[in-house]
Amino acid sequence: MEIALLQKNHVTPEFQNQIRALFQQLAPTKKQLQLLDIFNDKNNITLVYGIKDGEILGMASMCVYTVISGKKAWIEDVVVHENERGKGLGRKLMQKLLEVAKKKGVTELLLFSAEHRVAAKQLYEDLGFKMSASKLYKLQV
Amino acid sequence: MEIALLQKNHVTPEFQNQIRALFQQLAPTKKQLQLLDIFNDKNNITLVYGIKDGEILGMASMCVYTVISGKKAWIEDVVVHENERGKGLGRKLMQKLLEVAKKKGVTELLLFSAEHRVAAKQLYEDLGFKMSASKLYKLQV
């Protein structure tokens, strides 16, 4: 398994198709943006993926921004292929993002997870994440 | 009361001092970054503030990023001066951020708030935010 950081030139039509199918395992009905949409100048994103014999088996994204309260990174869209779960790929992807975050000078990593994602929550806790009592609010516009 | 979007040339030493004091009302002991730290090329931030007779009475920040699951904006560091609370400034600041978010093509606004911030939570719900059942996880690095 190779763990790689996405670069624009990795994005072929076949690569995009595999990413689309993988993301659908996380959120079957959610509208997806194209990979090329994430490569804009103002987007401080890192997307890490695991690939073996040409097949993308997992991915995770991280976006960094700076506000008065700190330099923060949000982990987003973490998904491991259903055939690959329980073998440590999620941990490898997260560790790679943590490494990049430290290089970027991030002081706080954040993510949110649904209650029913037991394996994911266990992984986040193993990596040192603490559940916060704060409540998350969303507005679709 | 003037509602303004922060530009780099607004940041004088006096302005920075007022922002620092205002932020301390939200988080008295938290280490703060300097305003000039938020003006880097990769930081897609909007900071809106309310000012009257040279005094900054409230502020709110918003950072935008794009991932596969959408173009998202996080609201951060919302604070209204203790002498100005309950007079509608928080709503004006949030409405300005919503307006900017729509112009930027954001499809999802997010924020989190502590349980005890009753007025803030009421405002977010009035503006259409829904509390999510997802749990927030944090890691300090």
Interface residues (C-beta under 8 A of the other chain):
Chain A: I19 F23 A27 K30 K31 Q32 L33 L35 D37 I38 N40 D41 K42 N43 N44 I45 S61 C63 V64 Y65 T66 V67 I68 S69 G70 K71 K72 W74 E76 D77 L98 A101 K102 V106 T107 E108 L109 L110 L111 F112 S113 A114 E115 K121 Y124 E125 L127 G128 F129 K130 M131 S132 A133 S134 K135 L136 Y137 K138 L139 Q140 V141
Chain B: I19 F23 A27 K30 K31 Q32 L33 L35 D37 I38 N40 D41 K42 N43 N44 I45 S61 C63 V64 Y65 T66 V67 I68 S69 G70 K71 K72 W74 E76 D77 L98 A101 K102 V106 T107 E108 L109 L110 L111 F112 S113 A114 E115 K121 Y124 E125 L127 G128 F129 K130 M131 S132 A133 S134 K135 L136 Y137 K138 L139 Q140 V141
